[in-house]
């Protein structure tokens, strides 16, 4: 493999022209990695050094800012006076207007019972406290912006823990349910908590997961595995129409997830929908790596993944260009591959579609809270000790980003109200964990996330820098409104990197639900606008103001776009066979997706 990156597994990385590092230094660096890996097991994968630096930066600058201190004192006194006035008015029976309102995305206090006393008082006191802490952790002169974000995030996590919604005595919905059931709801909630603890302790799947089975009622679109190497299986799906569009579709999912999020149940399978619209669809299924794959790099994923899949498709469907589609990290990889192909004169792509995929990481959203040099070194040490990053070591960070929705709402619903949220296909997929190899993930975090090499034109393939601007085929790019992993403002930056035609869609929902947005799904909407290659580029807010809003799913708009960029004449479906006409290797969904 010809790639610019040296193996991260080497304990010492030296800069060009730097003095030679003694080989004995490797043992010292190994000791450092071992120490960090031990701490990681105790800290849940969060670097104590990174957190301490952030809080120290904030505290030092706050202590040196008398103006900010006086501002916070004034806000505190004002808040106390307002609460005192509220209590006095409530004691007299007077109606008092709310002192603070929850944020639009905060669903905790929506129930009507929160408007009654004393629950309204606790809610208002909590919301004012939230406002004060937001002021305290923002705008402290001299504090590094990243450290300010980390401190603000930490304060928010602490406040979410002590919110009145999380306790029996201060949550009216919980206390009313307990009274109505004579305490049975509390008993049921305790049983739910004990059951979840037992399952987690014994490594058992969540309750209800046994209802779903890959190849049974998930990932059931008919197809064949037509190619396999040490990293991927390539699935070709069976045609559902007598004639198909000549240009096939290749889907590159992220290896941080199992591919079948795009082939969930039959009613919400994007792959099935494409096939039914007359497309020949190929999809990569990544192997779930283990410790033996620790030295697989990002360029290995490009060569053994995207390029190997394209080579196989070119054998099965010769002389046809391919509509390449990438989701999440798979879209970032596809962008690298497409840019390298363009620079090398490889014109096998008919178009590029990117779903919730970032190419510019200068503003990556709240995920940057967990990514700085200290945290990346911490993660590298975790991976150094085991050869990969396990899904469980990533799950905590993703849950904290949406702690109200993913943690505390479940605590209230399952443990305080004593109910069980029914398992759905998307939750079952989310519980199907994957791993990421040491070298690849380190390269991704350092060269793409931290250094932003791809957007800055520094990322190299085969010894040459690649440029997104060299991609001249039309692009269809989707961002989602509530994406906390690839915020749509970040996804939108593709406009600044590319000179080609771009059709951008802003869809309702989040990183997963916004993509799995089948026709007929209620409460879905999207906005769409085409930007020609020679059109002036505008910012995201200006784009929203002029984009066309539409109700429903964006899937039909995408398939219409694919058809418009395909040949007008439909052809007979290609043979369902392996590369070179050989017999297919297995039925879909293949074997790699079943690896635990």
C-alpha positions, 0 to 999 in steps of 0.5 A: 500500500502506498500511502503517506502515513507511517504506522501509528503503531510505531511508538515514536513518530519523527518530523522531517529532518528531526534528529534520530530517536534512539530505538530504546525510546520506544519502550519509554513511549510504550510505558506512557501508552500503558499508563494512559490505557490504564487510566482510560479504563477508569475514566470511560475514555475521557482524558482527565488531563484534557478536562483539567486543562479546560477547567483550569483555563476557565478558572484562571481567567475567571479569577482574573476578570473582575468585570465578569465576576461582577456581572455574574454576581449581578445576575445571581442577585437579580435571579434571587430577587426574581425568585423571591418576587415569584414566591411572594406572588404565588403565596398571595395566589397571584398569577406570575408570568414565567421567569424563564422558558425551556429551550425549544429542543428541551422536552422535559417540561412540556406536560401541563402538570409542570404549570402547577405549584410547587412544580412550576417553582422548581422548574423556574428555579432550575431554568434560571440556574441553567441561564446563570451557568451558561453566562458563567461558562461563556464570555470569560475573557482570555479563555480558549474557545475549545476550553470554554465549550468543554466547561460549558458542556460539563456544567450542562451535564451536571445540571442535567443530573440534578434536573427536577425531572429526574427525581420522584419528589420533584417530577409531578408526572412520576409522582402522579403515576406512582399514586395512580398505580399505588406504587406499582410503577416504582416497583416496575421501574426498579425491576427494569433498572435491575434487569438492565444492570444484570444484562449489562453486567453479563454482556447480554443484549438489551431487552427486546433485541431478540425480536430483530435478526439480521437476515430475518427481519433486518437487511432482507433485501434480496441480493448476492455477495459478489466480491470479498476481500479481507476488509469488505464484502460487496453486495449486489442486490437483485433487480425488482424491475424488468429494466434498470438504469444503465448506471449502477449505484455504489453505497459506501457506508461508514465502518463505525456502523453496520451497513444495514442502517440503509437496509433496515425493515422492508418499509424503511430500507433505502436500498430496497427503495432504490432497487424498486425505482429501477437502480442496480445497487451495490453496497459495501459491507465492512468486516468488523475488525479485530486486534490483528487489523491494528495496522490497517490505515485510512488508505487501506480503507480507500483501496480495499474498500472504495477502489476494490468495490469499483473494480469489481463493479467495472467487471460486472457492469463493464463500460458504465459509470457509477453513481457513488454514494457515501454515508457519514464517515463513508462519505468522507472516505468517498470524497477522498477517493473521488478526489484522488480519482479525479486527479489521476484521470479516473472517470468511472464516477457518474456522480457523487452523493454524500449523506451527513458526511463532512469534508471540512472539519473546521467546525465539526460541532459538539463532537469536537468537545472530545477531540483535542491533542490530549484526548486523541493521545488518550484514545491512541493509548486505549487503541494501542493496548487492544489494537482497536477502538470498541463501540462501547468506548465511543458510545458514552461520548455520543450519549453525552452529546444528547444526554437528555434524549439518550440517558435521562429521558430513558431514566425517567421513562423506564425507571421512574415511570416504570414503562418500557420503550418498545424496541424498534429496528433503528435501536436494534441496529444501534446496539449492533456494535462495531470496532475501528482499527488503531491506525485508521482511527488515529489517522482520521482523528489527527489528519482529518479532524484535528489538522483538517488536511482534506479541506486544506489540500494537504491530504495525500494519496499515493504521494500526491495531495488530493483536492475536492475541487478536482471532482467535476461530476455533479454532487447531491449532498444531504445534511440533517437539521438536528445532526450532532455528529455531522452538523449540517452547517459543517456538511454545507461547507462542501460548497466552499471546497467544490466548483461542481454542480451541487444539489444540497438538501436539508432534511428534518431529523438527526444523523440517522433518522434524518437519512432513514426517512422513507416516503410516508413517514409522518412529520418529515420535511426537507429543503432543496436547492441546486447550485450550479458550478458557476453560481456564487457560493452563499452561506448556510443561512442565506441558502436556507432563506432561498431554498425550496421547502417541501413536505415528506421524504427527500428520497424521491428527490434523490432518485429523480436526480439520479435518473436525470444524471443517468442515460435515458435508455433503460437496459436489462439488469446485469447478471447476478454473479461474482467478479469475472462471471464466477459464482456468487459467494453468498446470499445477502446480507453476507457473512461480515455483517454477522460478525460480533 
